[in-house]
Amino acid sequence: MRRVTALAAAALALVLTACGSSENITPEADSSAAAQPVSVTDARKKQIDLKAPAVKVVGLEWGVVENLITLGVMPVGVADTKGYTTWVSAAKLDPSVKDVGTRGESSVDAIVALNPDLIITTTDESASTIAQMEKAAPVLVVRGADAKNAIPQMRTNLELVAQAVGKTDQAKTLLADFDKKLAEGKQKIADAGKAGASYTMADGYKQGSTISIRMFTSGSLLGAVADELGLKNAWTAAGDPDYGLAQTDIEGLAKLKDGEFLYIASSTDGGDVFGGDLAKNAIWKNLPFVKNGNVHRLADGIWMFGGPKSTEQFIDATVQAVTS
């Protein structure tokens, strides 16, 4: 996922080019698997062969980094550590983790200096950059997202990372926890009489005087999860084929009827256009869900394109918003 101010550049392109304690985790593979060779076939259908599970890992996308940490492997290097800390609260970075540049424009020199066993990135990375990095270390590429299989893709990405670092048992536990959380959330919504309730999910940003809004279709990860919770997405227009995102403006929201309007913002990166910039906008104030008090800002730090733990945070926040 590419993000300038974490929202603006990605939304302009429409496609983002897309727990247990995570404190003080040391980058050590399971002792039982430490000496065993590892072979993983990545999203390119390329086989990545390692002499042993990777210990010193560089993560160039935040969902990948979240997965590493929740599996018990603290990366040695991460692209845009400040942005990660702002947007991802489900898996904390250790202060020792080195920043290796921005996502999409990481410093190969900074990565090489860390002497990693493995570099993990996504299909959003350019082929030329991947080829350059492969001169320094093996590179595992996972698919950024898949709007036709959003939740299965999230699961697959965790499993691929787990194979590479020798943490397949931990991945099974994480996915079982996610399945349980999803089932519990669905039951809570049903018990509250909200099954089938209409919702929309969005984020937004302001550039100059223009406000752009990004809608999360049922092909997005969070949209797919909300659908699984038993809610019905009122935004029916198609999104992009990877992240399931569609772009609109305030006028585009006028066609929506009442329902739950969920959104994510960051007080420290981009601000809150729905709760701030649009507060005096006549169109916004007259939208049915605004007039009826059904606008819900979810907690900061829920990464919209993350792994099971970020998605569990979204489940908790959505259930609370819809049933309260």
C-alpha positions in Angstrom: 0.0 0.0 0.0 1.4 3.3 -1.0 0.4 6.3 1.2 1.5 9.9 1.1 0.0 11.4 4.3 -1.2 7.8 4.3 -4.3 8.8 2.2 -3.7 11.4 -0.4 -1.6 9.8 -3.1 -3.2 6.5 -2.8 -6.7 7.9 -3.2 -5.6 10.0 -6.2 -4.5 6.7 -7.9 -7.7 5.0 -6.5 -5.7 1.8 -5.9 -3.2 1.8 -3.0 0.1 1.1 -4.7 -3.5 -1.0 -1.0 -3.1 -10.1 19.4 -1.4 -11.1 21.9 1.5 -9.1 23.2 3.8 -7.7 20.5 6.2 -5.9 22.9 9.9 -6.8 23.2 9.8 -9.6 20.7 13.2 -10.8 19.6 13.8 -11.9 16.0 14.3 -15.6 16.8 12.7 -18.5 14.9 11.2 -21.5 16.7 14.1 -23.6 18.0 12.5 -26.8 16.7 12.5 -25.4 13.2 15.6 -23.2 13.3 17.9 -25.6 11.5 15.5 -26.7 8.8 15.6 -25.4 5.3 12.5 -23.4 4.2 11.0 -23.3 0.7 8.1 -20.9 0.0 6.3 -20.2 -3.3 5.3 -16.5 -3.4 2.7 -14.5 -5.3 4.9 -14.5 -8.4 4.9 -18.3 -8.4 8.6 -18.0 -7.6 10.2 -20.5 -5.2 12.1 -18.8 -2.4 14.6 -21.2 -0.8 16.2 -20.4 2.6 18.7 -22.4 4.5 16.7 -21.9 7.7 13.7 -19.8 8.7 14.4 -16.1 8.3 15.4 -14.3 11.5 16.6 -10.9 10.2 13.7 -9.7 8.1 13.0 -6.3 6.4 9.3 -5.5 5.8 8.3 -3.0 3.1 4.6 -3.0 3.6 2.7 -2.4 6.8 0.4 -5.4 6.6 3.5 -7.6 6.2 5.1 -5.9 9.2 2.0 -6.4 11.3 2.0 -10.1 10.4 5.7 -10.5 11.3 5.3 -9.0 14.7 2.1 -10.9 15.6 3.9 -14.1 14.6 6.7 -13.2 17.0 9.4 -11.9 14.7 10.4 -8.3 15.1 11.7 -7.0 11.8 15.1 -5.4 11.7 13.9 -2.8 9.1 10.6 -1.3 8.1 9.6 1.2 5.4 8.3 4.4 7.0 8.4 3.5 10.7 6.7 6.8 11.7 3.8 6.1 9.4 3.5 2.6 10.6 3.4 3.8 14.2 0.7 6.3 13.3 -1.6 3.9 11.4 -1.0 0.5 12.9 -1.7 -0.1 16.6 -2.3 -3.8 16.6 1.4 -4.7 16.5 3.9 -2.3 18.0 7.3 -1.7 16.6 10.3 -2.0 18.8 12.3 1.3 19.0 15.4 -0.6 17.6 13.7 -1.2 14.2 15.5 0.8 11.5 13.6 3.0 9.0 14.6 2.1 5.4 12.7 4.8 3.6 9.2 5.3 2.3 7.0 2.5 1.0 7.5 2.3 -2.8 10.8 4.2 -2.5 12.8 2.3 0.1 16.5 2.7 0.2 18.3 -0.4 -1.1 21.5 0.8 0.6 19.7 1.1 3.9 18.3 -2.4 3.5 21.6 -3.9 2.5 23.3 -2.3 5.5 21.0 -4.5 7.7 22.3 -7.7 6.1 18.8 -9.3 6.1 18.0 -13.0 5.7 14.8 -12.0 3.8 13.0 -9.0 2.4 9.2 -9.1 2.3 7.2 -6.8 0.0 4.0 -6.9 -2.0 3.0 -7.1 -5.7 2.6 -3.3 -5.5 6.5 -3.0 -5.6 7.9 -2.5 -9.0 9.6 -5.4 -10.7 12.8 -3.4 -11.2 13.0 -2.5 -7.5 12.5 -6.2 -6.5 15.2 -7.2 -8.9 17.6 -4.7 -7.4 16.8 -5.9 -3.9 17.3 -9.6 -4.9 20.9 -8.8 -5.5 21.2 -8.3 -1.7 18.9 -10.9 -0.2 16.0 -13.2 -1.1 12.7 -11.4 -1.6 9.3 -12.8 -0.8 6.5 -11.1 -2.6 2.9 -11.4 -1.3 -0.1 -10.1 -3.2 -1.2 -6.7 -1.8 -4.9 -7.5 -1.9 -7.5 -9.2 -4.0 -11.0 -7.7 -4.3 -12.4 -11.0 -5.3 -11.0 -12.8 -2.3 -10.2 -10.2 0.3 -10.4 -12.3 3.5 -8.8 -15.4 1.9 -5.9 -13.2 0.6 -5.3 -11.8 4.1 -5.1 -15.3 5.4 -2.8 -16.4 2.6 -0.4 -13.5 3.2 -0.1 -14.4 6.9 0.5 -18.1 6.0 3.3 -17.2 3.5 5.1 -14.9 5.9 4.7 -17.6 8.6 6.3 -20.3 6.4 9.3 -18.0 5.7 10.0 -17.4 9.4 9.1 -20.8 10.7 6.0 -19.8 12.5 3.2 -21.8 10.9 1.8 -23.0 14.3 1.5 -19.4 15.4 -0.3 -18.5 12.1 -2.9 -21.2 12.7 -3.6 -19.8 16.2 -3.9 -16.3 14.9 -6.3 -17.4 12.2 -8.4 -19.4 14.6 -8.6 -16.4 16.9 -9.7 -14.3 13.9 -12.4 -16.8 13.0 -13.7 -16.8 16.6 -13.7 -13.0 16.7 -15.7 -12.8 13.5 -18.2 -15.4 14.6 -18.7 -13.6 18.0 -19.1 -10.3 16.3 -21.7 -11.7 13.9 -23.6 -13.1 16.9 -23.5 -9.8 18.8 -24.9 -8.0 15.8 -27.7 -10.6 15.4 -28.5 -10.5 19.1 -28.9 -6.7 18.8 -31.4 -7.0 16.0 -28.9 -5.4 13.5 -28.4 -8.3 11.1 -28.9 -7.0 7.6 -28.4 -3.4 8.7 -27.2 -1.0 6.0 -23.7 0.5 6.3 -21.1 2.3 4.3 -17.4 2.5 5.1 -15.1 5.3 4.0 -12.0 7.4 4.6 -11.2 10.8 3.2 -8.7 13.6 2.8 -8.5 17.2 1.9 -6.2 18.6 -0.8 -6.4 22.3 -1.0 -10.1 23.0 -0.9 -11.1 19.7 -2.4 -12.3 16.8 -0.3 -12.0 13.4 -1.8 -13.7 10.4 -0.3 -12.7 6.7 -0.7 -15.4 4.1 -0.3 -14.7 0.6 0.9 -16.8 -1.8 -1.3 -17.6 -5.3 -0.4 -14.3 -6.3 -2.2 -12.2 -4.4 0.3 -10.9 -6.2 3.3 -13.0 -4.2 5.8 -16.0 -4.3 3.5 -15.8 -8.0 3.2 -15.5 -8.4 7.0 -18.5 -6.1 7.6 -20.5 -8.2 5.2 -19.4 -11.4 7.1 -20.6 -9.7 10.3 -24.1 -9.7 8.8 -24.2 -6.1 7.6 -25.2 -4.9 4.1 -23.0 -2.5 2.2 -25.0 0.3 0.7 -22.2 1.3 -1.6 -22.8 -0.9 -4.6 -20.5 0.7 -7.2 -17.4 -1.3 -8.1 -14.0 -0.6 -6.7 -10.6 -1.4 -8.0 -9.7 -5.0 -8.6 -7.1 -5.3 -5.9 -8.1 -3.2 -2.8 -11.8 -2.9 -3.6 -11.8 0.9 -3.2 -13.9 3.4 -5.1 -13.6 7.2 -5.2 -16.3 9.8 -4.8 -17.0 13.2 -3.4 -19.6 14.7 -1.1 -22.2 14.9 -3.9 -21.6 11.1 -4.5 -22.8 10.4 -1.0 -26.1 12.1 -1.6 -27.6 9.0 -3.2 -27.1 7.0 0.0 -30.1 6.4 2.3 -29.9 6.1 6.0 -27.6 3.5 7.6 -24.5 3.3 9.6 -21.6 5.4 8.2 -18.3 4.1 9.4 -15.0 5.9 8.8 -11.4 5.9 9.8 -9.2 9.0 10.2 -6.0 10.0 11.9 -5.7 13.0 14.1 -2.0 13.2 13.4 -2.0 12.4 9.7 -4.6 14.0 7.5 -7.1 14.9 10.2 -10.8 14.2 10.2 -12.6 15.6 7.1 -16.0 14.1 8.1 -16.0 15.4 11.6 -14.2 18.6 10.8 -14.1 20.0 7.3 -17.6 18.8 6.3 -19.3 19.8 9.6 -20.7 23.0 8.1 -21.3 21.6 4.6 -25.0 21.8 3.7 -25.0 18.6 1.6 -23.2 16.6 4.4 -25.5 18.0 7.1 -28.6 16.9 5.2 -27.5 13.3 4.5 -29.9 10.9 6.2 -27.2 9.1 8.2 -25.8 12.5 9.4 -29.2 13.9 10.4 -30.0 10.7 12.3 -26.7 10.5 14.2 -25.5 7.4 12.5 -21.9 8.6 11.7 -19.2 6.6 13.6 -15.5 7.5 13.6 -13.7 4.3 14.5 -10.6 4.4 16.7 -7.4 5.7 15.4 -4.7 3.1 14.6 -6.9 0.5 13.0 -5.0 -0.3 9.8 -7.4 -0.7 7.0 -5.2 -3.1 5.0 -3.6 -5.2 7.7 -3.6 -8.7 9.0 -5.9 -10.6 11.4 -5.1 -8.4 14.5 -5.9 -5.1 12.8 -9.0 -6.7 11.3 -10.1 -7.9 14.7 -9.8 -4.3 16.0 -12.2 -3.3 13.1 -14.6 -6.0 14.1 -14.7 -4.8 17.7 -15.1 -1.2 16.7 -17.8 -1.9 14.1 -19.8 -4.1 16.5 -19.7 -1.4 19.1 -20.7 1.3 16.7 -23.6 -0.6 15.2 -25.0 -2.0 18.4 -24.6 1.0 20.7 
